[in-house]
Amino acid sequence: MPGTRCTAAFPYLPQRQEKRRYPMQPTQAERATPSQRNVLRGAIFIMATSSIGPAFLTQTSLFTEKYLASFAFAILVSLLIDIGAQLNIWRIITVANLRGQDVANRVIPGVGHLISAFIVLGGIAFNIGNIGGAGLAMNVIFGIPPVIGSLIAAVLIIGIFLLRNAKGVMDSVMQVLGLVMLCMIGYAMLQSSPPLLEAVNRSFNPDDPLILLLPIVTLVGGTVGGYISFSGGHRLVEAGITGVENVRLVTRAAVTGIATTGVVRICLFLAALGVVSQGLSLDPSNPAASVFSHSMGTVGYKIFGVVLLAASVSSVIGAAYTSVTFMYSLHDSIRRHNQRMVIGFIACSTLIYSLVGQPVKVLVVAGTLNALVLPLALGCVLLASRKPAIVGDRYRHPTWMLVFGLLAMVATAVGVVMSFNALLEFWQS
């Protein structure tokens, strides 16, 4: 019927106009529900706070005392390398909708399982140290024995993963812990009155750039090494924020995560610089605590306890969650019972710390093996970026980003060589 044909024809014109006007669907960020936005922020903070552990606090304080304002240059360079590593990893695994170990297995069969083994071993080792840090923080804040404090912290963390909405609660907890650390360390920075102009100048004009190679490699390894570089990306994959249509969203999240870590490190660096610029020395046994004590006295020491607790708890959560996601490809039951696996992971680390303490040689070996993860995994990711069978035909990986990734891979590979040399000397001592 003419009327029917005319009526049926009308919808085609608006559809063609809308298609021309909107050639691509909006990203999930533009349509994000509150729960999705919470996941995005959680992914950012799980990466950022996982890298801000007890070792982060100690390294930043020690390097600042040794290199003074020139350490700003090392922070700046390491941040650029970190961004290069994170951008490559987050973009490729989300575009491919695959976790890091699965991408590696697609590139070189079996390598993903090797990476998973290193990350799980390293995750347990790091969590023993993180649990110990939580116990020390409890001792600083409440005066209870460190072992008892670590048990209390572990029970509280396990309680999160007993909840039905554990992942959502985890996202919120990581955001709160990150903001607590940022505010506390920022306040310590303001109280120490650092020489800002000198720090800015040395960021681009250090006294001796070559001697800063070791701290640069150390910072890169501590910020995006091991499981850390995959923590946020795996959270996005698990939440379904994947595909080419979400590349810009993922890019912003990766940069924001590194920037958050960078801001916290800069604040701690400036706080320590303000202290040492006044001629004060940091306690070698606990340099980060000295920064807060010299800046704010007894209250500062308590604030350090809060920062250490937040850093330790967030690192325990990040290490356990991400390590378990690397076990998903071993058996489907691990994915189905992932919360129980996370609880078991945390309980195992806590039990080892409570019974044995921190077995130094085991931790050093595990940490050194974990250092292999980033150059190996990043190399697989960079190869995957040029394989349409993995990333699809619609995605084109930017060349400049590939160069950044290669730079990060070389920097971390140098760190691996240095780590193994140090390991041999340590093992023979």
C-alpha positions in Angstrom: 0.0 0.0 0.0 1.3 3.5 -0.8 0.6 4.8 2.6 2.3 1.9 4.2 5.4 2.3 2.0 5.5 6.0 2.7 5.2 5.5 6.5 7.9 2.7 6.4 10.2 4.9 4.4 10.3 7.8 6.8 12.5 6.1 9.5 15.4 5.6 7.0 16.2 9.3 6.6 16.8 10.1 10.3 18.8 6.9 10.6 21.1 7.9 7.8 21.5 11.4 9.2 22.3 10.1 12.7 24.9 7.7 11.3 26.7 10.5 9.5 26.6 12.7 12.6 27.7 9.9 15.0 30.1 7.6 13.1 31.1 5.9 16.3 29.2 4.8 19.4 30.0 6.9 22.5 32.5 5.4 24.8 31.4 3.8 28.1 32.9 6.7 29.9 30.2 9.0 28.3 27.4 6.6 29.4 29.0 5.5 32.7 26.7 4.7 35.5 27.9 5.6 39.1 29.0 2.0 39.6 31.0 2.1 36.3 32.7 5.4 37.3 33.6 3.8 40.6 35.2 0.9 38.8 37.2 3.4 36.7 38.4 5.3 39.7 39.1 2.0 41.4 41.3 0.8 38.5 43.2 4.1 38.7 43.8 3.8 42.5 44.5 0.1 42.6 47.4 0.8 40.3 48.5 4.0 42.1 48.2 2.7 45.6 49.7 -0.7 44.8 52.9 1.1 43.8 52.9 3.2 47.0 53.9 0.6 49.5 56.4 0.5 52.4 59.3 0.2 49.9 58.1 3.3 48.0 58.2 5.3 51.2 61.7 4.1 52.2 63.2 4.4 48.7 62.0 7.9 48.1 63.2 9.1 51.5 66.7 7.5 51.1 67.2 8.7 47.6 66.2 12.2 48.5 68.8 12.3 51.4 71.5 11.0 49.1 70.9 13.0 45.9 69.1 16.0 47.4 67.3 18.2 44.8 68.8 16.4 41.8 66.6 13.5 42.7 63.8 15.5 41.1 65.3 14.7 37.7 65.1 10.9 38.4 61.5 11.3 39.4 60.7 13.2 36.2 62.4 10.7 33.9 60.9 7.7 35.7 57.4 9.2 35.4 57.9 9.5 31.6 59.0 5.9 31.4 56.2 4.8 33.7 53.6 6.4 31.4 55.1 4.7 28.4 54.9 1.3 30.0 51.4 1.8 31.4 49.9 3.3 28.2 51.1 0.3 26.2 50.0 -2.3 28.6 46.6 -0.9 29.5 45.6 -0.1 25.9 46.6 -3.4 24.4 45.1 -5.7 27.0 41.8 -3.7 27.1 41.6 -3.5 23.3 42.3 -7.2 23.0 40.0 -7.9 26.0 42.6 -10.2 27.3 44.6 -10.3 30.6 48.4 -9.9 30.4 49.2 -13.6 30.6 46.7 -14.4 27.9 48.2 -11.8 25.6 51.7 -13.2 26.2 50.5 -16.7 25.5 49.0 -15.5 22.2 52.4 -14.0 21.2 54.6 -16.8 22.5 52.8 -19.9 23.7 53.7 -20.7 27.3 55.3 -17.4 28.2 52.1 -16.2 29.8 52.3 -19.1 32.3 55.9 -18.3 33.1 54.9 -14.6 33.7 52.1 -15.8 35.9 54.4 -18.0 38.0 56.8 -15.1 38.5 54.0 -12.7 39.5 52.4 -15.1 42.0 55.8 -15.9 43.6 56.7 -12.2 43.7 53.2 -11.3 44.9 53.5 -13.6 47.9 57.0 -12.2 48.7 55.9 -8.6 48.5 52.8 -9.3 50.5 54.9 -10.7 53.3 56.6 -7.3 53.4 53.4 -5.4 53.1 51.8 -7.4 55.9 54.9 -6.6 58.0 54.5 -2.9 57.1 50.8 -3.0 58.3 51.9 -4.6 61.6 54.6 -1.9 62.1 52.0 0.8 61.3 49.7 -0.7 64.0 52.6 -0.6 66.4 53.2 3.1 65.6 49.6 4.1 65.9 48.3 2.0 68.8 51.5 0.6 70.4 50.5 -3.1 69.9 53.1 -5.7 68.9 53.7 -5.8 65.1 52.8 -9.4 64.7 49.4 -8.8 66.4 48.9 -5.7 64.3 49.6 -7.6 61.1 47.0 -10.2 62.0 44.4 -7.5 62.7 45.2 -5.8 59.4 44.9 -9.1 57.6 41.5 -9.9 59.2 40.2 -6.5 58.2 41.4 -7.0 54.6 40.0 -10.5 54.4 36.7 -9.1 55.6 36.4 -7.0 52.5 36.6 -10.1 50.3 34.0 -11.9 52.3 31.4 -9.3 51.2 29.1 -10.1 48.3 30.1 -6.9 46.5 33.8 -7.3 47.3 35.1 -5.8 44.1 33.0 -2.6 44.5 34.0 -2.2 48.1 37.6 -2.8 47.1 37.4 0.0 44.5 36.0 2.4 47.1 38.6 1.4 49.8 41.5 1.9 47.4 40.2 5.4 46.6 39.9 6.3 50.2 43.4 4.9 51.1 44.9 6.8 48.2 43.4 10.1 49.2 44.5 9.6 52.8 48.1 9.1 51.7 48.0 12.0 49.4 46.5 14.4 52.0 48.9 13.2 54.8 52.0 13.3 52.7 51.0 16.7 51.2 50.5 18.1 54.7 54.0 16.8 55.7 55.4 18.5 52.6 53.9 21.9 53.5 55.2 21.6 57.1 58.8 20.9 56.0 59.1 24.1 53.9 61.1 22.6 51.0 63.2 24.7 48.6 60.8 24.6 45.6 62.7 26.7 43.2 65.8 24.6 43.6 63.8 21.4 43.1 62.3 22.7 39.9 65.7 23.8 38.6 67.3 20.4 39.4 64.4 18.6 37.7 65.9 19.7 34.3 69.5 20.5 35.4 70.7 17.8 37.8 74.3 17.9 39.2 75.3 14.6 37.6 72.6 12.8 35.5 74.6 9.6 35.1 74.7 8.8 38.8 70.9 9.0 38.8 70.6 5.9 36.6 70.2 3.5 39.6 67.4 5.5 41.2 65.6 5.9 37.9 65.7 2.1 37.3 64.7 1.5 40.9 61.8 3.9 40.7 60.5 2.4 37.4 60.7 -1.1 38.8 58.9 -0.1 42.0 56.2 1.9 40.2 55.3 -0.4 37.3 57.3 -3.5 37.9 55.8 -6.9 38.5 52.1 -7.1 39.0 51.6 -3.4 39.5 51.6 -2.5 35.8 48.7 -4.9 35.2 46.6 -4.2 38.3 44.5 -1.4 36.9 44.2 -2.9 33.4 43.1 -6.2 34.7 40.4 -4.5 36.7 39.1 -2.8 33.6 39.1 -6.0 31.6 37.2 -7.7 34.5 34.6 -4.8 34.5 34.1 -5.1 30.7 35.6 -1.7 29.9 37.3 -2.9 26.8 37.4 -2.5 23.0 38.6 0.1 20.6 35.6 2.4 21.6 37.1 2.8 25.0 40.8 3.5 24.1 40.6 7.2 25.1 39.0 6.2 28.4 41.7 3.7 29.1 44.4 6.1 28.1 43.1 8.7 30.5 42.9 6.2 33.3 46.5 5.0 32.7 47.9 8.5 32.7 45.8 9.5 35.8 47.1 6.4 37.7 50.7 7.2 37.0 50.1 11.0 37.7 48.6 10.1 41.0 51.6 8.0 42.0 53.9 10.8 40.7 52.1 13.5 42.8 52.5 11.4 46.0 56.1 10.7 45.2 56.8 14.4 44.5 55.1 15.4 47.8 57.2 12.9 49.8 60.3 13.9 47.9 59.7 17.6 48.8 58.9 16.7 52.4 62.2 14.8 52.7 64.1 17.6 50.9 62.7 20.2 53.2 64.0 18.1 56.2 67.5 17.4 54.9 67.9 21.0 53.6 67.7 22.1 57.2 70.7 19.9 58.0 68.8 17.2 59.7 69.6 13.5 59.1 67.1 10.7 58.5 67.2 7.6 60.6 68.7 4.8 58.3 66.5 2.2 60.0 63.3 4.1 59.2 64.0 7.1 57.0 60.3 7.8 56.0 59.3 8.0 59.7 62.1 10.6 60.2 60.6 12.8 57.5 57.3 13.1 59.4 58.9 13.2 62.9 61.3 16.1 61.9 58.5 18.0 60.2 55.8 17.6 62.9 57.2 16.1 66.0 55.3 13.3 67.8 52.1 14.0 65.9 54.1 13.6 62.7 55.2 10.1 63.8 51.6 9.1 64.3 50.7 10.5 60.9 53.5 8.4 59.4 51.8 5.4 61.0 48.6 6.2 59.3 50.4 6.7 55.9 52.3 3.4 56.4 49.0 1.6 57.3 47.3 3.0 54.2 50.2 2.1 52.0 50.6 -1.4 53.4 46.9 -2.3 53.3 46.4 -1.0 49.7 49.5 -2.9 48.6 48.3 -6.1 50.2 44.9 -5.7 48.4 46.5 -4.8 45.0 49.1 -7.6 45.1 46.6 -10.3 46.2 43.9 -9.3 43.7 46.2 -8.9 40.7 48.2 -12.1 41.4 45.0 -14.1 41.5 43.9 -12.6 38.2 47.1 -14.0 36.7 46.0 -17.5 37.8 42.7 -17.4 36.0 44.1 -19.0 32.8 45.3 -22.0 34.8 41.8 -23.3 35.6 38.3 -21.9 35.2 37.4 -22.7 38.9 40.0 -20.1 40.0 38.0 -17.4 38.1 34.7 -18.7 39.6 36.1 -18.7 43.2 38.4 -15.7 42.8 37.4 -14.1 46.1 38.3 -17.2 48.0 41.6 -17.4 46.2 42.3 -13.8 47.2 41.5 -14.6 50.8 43.8 -17.7 50.7 46.6 -15.6 49.1 46.4 -13.0 51.9 46.1 -15.7 54.6 49.2 -17.5 53.2 51.3 -14.3 53.3 50.1 -13.5 56.8 50.9 -17.0 58.1 54.4 -16.9 56.7 55.1 -13.5 58.2 53.6 -14.5 61.6 55.5 -17.8 61.8 58.8 -17.1 60.0 59.0 -13.3 59.9 60.5 -12.0 56.6 62.8 -14.7 55.2 65.3 -12.4 53.7 67.0 -14.6 51.1 63.7 -16.0 49.9 62.2 -12.5 49.5 65.3 -11.3 47.7 65.2 -14.2 45.2 61.4 -13.8 44.6 61.8 -10.1 44.2 64.6 -10.5 41.6 62.5 -13.1 39.6 59.6 -10.7 39.7 61.8 -8.0 38.2 61.8 -10.2 35.0 58.1 -9.6 34.6 57.9 -6.1 33.2 60.5 -6.4 30.4 59.2 -9.8 29.4 55.5 -9.0 29.6 56.0 -5.5 28.0 57.9 -7.1 25.2 55.0 -9.4 24.5 52.5 -6.6 24.7 54.5 -4.5 22.2 54.7 -7.5 19.8 50.9 -8.0 20.3 50.3 -4.3 19.3 51.3 -5.2 15.8 49.2 -8.4 15.5 45.7 -7.8 14.2 44.8 -11.3 15.3 45.1 -10.1 18.9 44.1 -6.4 18.8 41.8 -6.6 15.8 41.8 -4.8 12.5 40.3 -1.6 13.7 43.0 -0.7 16.2 46.3 1.1 15.2 48.9 1.4 17.9 50.7 4.8 17.8 54.4 4.6 16.9 55.4 7.1 19.5 53.8 5.0 22.1 55.6 1.9 20.9 58.9 3.9 21.2 58.0 4.9 24.8 57.3 1.2 25.5 60.7 0.1 24.1 62.4 2.7 26.3 60.6 1.4 29.4 61.5 -2.2 28.4 65.2 -1.3 28.0 65.2 0.6 31.4 63.7 -2.3 33.2 66.0 -4.8 31.5 69.0 -2.9 32.8 67.4 -3.1 36.2 67.1 -6.9 35.9 70.8 -7.2 35.0 71.7 -5.0 38.0 69.4 -7.0 40.3 70.9 -10.3 39.3 74.4 -9.1 39.9 73.4 -7.9 43.3 71.6 -11.2 43.9 74.7 -13.2 43.2 76.8 -11.1 45.7 74.0 -11.3 48.3 73.6 -15.1 47.9 77.4 -15.7 48.3 77.6 -13.4 51.3 
